């Protein structure tokens, strides 16, 4: 999970509890979402 600082840059990452097999970047609502709701902007295998 990335934390947008509001200026177009990412200023910190949030630790996750496991090592993913793959990951993606999406834009989600500020209140969060239980499942991906936005378009996938980037996807990569770990």
C-alpha positions as CSV (number, residue, x, y, z in Angstrom):
1,X,0.0,0.0,0.0
2,X,1.3,3.4,-0.9
3,X,0.6,6.7,0.8
4,X,0.0,9.6,-1.6
5,X,1.4,12.9,-0.1
6,X,-0.9,15.0,-2.2
7,X,1.8,16.4,-4.4
8,X,2.0,13.6,-7.0
9,X,4.8,11.7,-5.1
10,X,4.7,8.7,-2.9
11,X,6.4,9.5,0.4
12,X,6.1,6.2,2.3
13,X,5.0,2.7,1.8
14,X,2.9,0.7,4.3
15,X,4.2,-2.7,5.4
16,X,2.1,-5.7,4.4
17,X,1.9,-9.0,6.4
18,X,3.1,-11.4,3.7
19,X,5.3,-11.5,0.6
20,X,3.0,-11.3,-2.5
21,X,3.4,-13.4,-5.6
22,X,2.3,-10.3,-7.6
23,X,1.2,-6.8,-7.0
24,X,-0.7,-4.0,-8.7
25,X,-1.3,-0.3,-8.4
26,X,-4.9,1.0,-8.5
27,X,-6.5,4.3,-7.5
28,X,-9.1,3.6,-4.7
29,X,-11.4,5.8,-2.7
30,X,-9.8,7.5,0.4
31,X,-12.0,5.5,2.7
32,X,-10.7,2.2,1.2
33,X,-12.4,-0.7,-0.4
34,X,-12.6,-4.4,0.4
35,X,-11.9,-5.3,-3.2
36,X,-10.3,-3.5,-6.1
37,X,-12.7,-0.9,-7.5
38,X,-10.4,1.2,-9.7
39,X,-8.6,0.5,-13.0
40,X,-5.3,-1.4,-12.7
41,X,-2.5,1.1,-13.6
42,X,0.4,-1.2,-13.1
43,X,0.9,-4.9,-12.4
44,X,4.1,-6.9,-11.7
45,X,5.1,-10.3,-10.5
46,X,7.3,-10.4,-7.4
